[in-house]
Amino acid sequence: MAKSSRQAGQNIRKLAVKRRAKAILSFVSAGLVVFFPFFLFKAFESFLKDIPSLNPSQPQLLLKIPLILYAFLVIVALGMVSNGVFLGKRANHADQGAKGEEDTAQEIFQLEQGGWQVEYGMRLGNRLGDADIVCISPQNKAYVIDVKSHRGEVTTDGKQLYRRMGKTSYPYEKNFLDQAMKQALQVKKQKNLSFVTPIVAFSDAKVSVPAGKLQKVYVVEKSRLVTLLKSLG
């Protein structure tokens, strides 16, 4: 497998930067929407006052129009601020995900020293985004590792994964098992490999999944990832 120049977490770091830039743009746009028309109307009012032939009562009439307009603009600005806050949170989530990938990469660095081939952020087709980590062992066995930075404890009912926070458990917003399996099949196709083993690795959560495997997908916490890969060969 050719050595990729991409670093762990690089793709999602870029995504975080884009989201944060859009958030800043939303905040700036909100400010312009509220204040720029105010200065524009003030300048127009001053211009009208400088015209001697203008009826003195006419500027007073024009001043009533912005009140309705500003009410609408304030609503628009609030929408932009809300969008900026949302994008800011999404950027923070992306940074958290990137850190998870970087921490996991440090964990498996010893494998690279042992002859494993490792690629980060492999671009995938079929709208699957990118594979966080693809690695091939000295025995020529291939693995795709989908890194998740969720916290808490990962549990299962035998059918799907759940996130336990305190005494409350609830399913994840996405089907990580299905996602990892699709990535494995796509990596197999793109790299013309005979088989690719899918793994979901949690960088900041404790994993309590019997046998460490569910629906043909290995589920493991970061500290046990290297041990798992070595045991699988």
C-alpha positions, 0 to 999 in steps of 0.5 A: 500500500502506497504511503499517503501524505495525509496525517491522522485527523487532517481531513476533519481538521480542515472541515472544522476550519471551514465550519468555523469560517462559515460561523464567523461569516454568519456573525459578521453578516448578522451585524451588517444586516442590522447596522448597515441599513441604519447608517444607510438611512441616516446618510440618506436622511442627511442628504435630504436635509441638505436639499433646500427645496425639499418639503421639511415634513418629507424626511419625517415620513421616510423615518417611519419606513425603517421601523418596519424594515428593521423588525424584519432585519432583526429576525433575519439577523437572529437567524444568522446568529443561530446558524453561526452558533450551530456551525460553531458547535459543529466545528468543535465536534469536528475538532473533537473527532480530529483529536480522536483520530490523532490519539488513535494514530499515536496508539497504533504508531508502534505497528508502523514500526513493526512493518504495518502499512498505515494510511490516514483519511483515505478518500472513498467513493459512494458518498462514504466520505473518507476512511479514518485509518486503513492498515495492512499487516505484514501478513497482508491482512487489511483493516479499516478503522472508523474512529469515534470520539464519543464519550461514556460507555458503549454497550449493546443489546445484541443488535445495535450499539448504545451510549450509556451516560450515567444510568441512561442509555440511548442509541447513537444517531448513526449506525456505526456498524453499517457505516464501517461495513460499507467502508470496508467493502469500498476499501476492498473495491478501491484497493483490489483486496481480497478482504477488509476487516471493519473495526469501530474504535472509540477513542474516549469511551469505555467499550462493553461489547461481549466478544468485542464484535457485533454484526461482523464488525469489531468494536473496541476502545482505543487502549485495546486496538493494538492488541486486537490488531496483533491478535488478528494478524 
